[in-house]
Amino acid sequence: MQSGTAGRLTTHVLDTALGKPAENLRIDLFRIEGDRADQIGSTRTNDDGRCDAPLLGGDTMKPGIYELRFHAGDYLGHTTGSVPFLDIIPIRFGIADASAHYHVPLLLSPYSYSTYRGS
């Protein structure tokens, strides 16, 4: 990012089994401090699989350890009977530079997922 610009945290979710964005998937954001996880936000994806606003930005964008919890089970439904194979998918990551853009996407299918640091 250019000097002087505020950092932000964004995400999006793609349903790789259907080949489309994952719409209306709940995402919770936690700040991790030691053994404690404090929920600092919750949102749902829009029809493009993205959140309407950054999860963190401006004064809320601080260095530290964070965790996104993607509620995949609610989105995918029960693919293996009464118990979902994937339920809540936690992705824990660190923010070192509060002025940078951190993009943490989720690629999702009923039996697997992957993530990466995007742009």
Secondary structure, DSSP 4 states (H G I P E B T S, - for coil): --TTPPPEEE-BEEETTTTEE-TT-EEEEEEEETTEEEEEEEEE--TTSB-SS-SEEGGG--SEEEEEEEEHHHHH--SSTTS-SS-EEEEEEEE--TTSEEE--EEEETTEEEE--B-
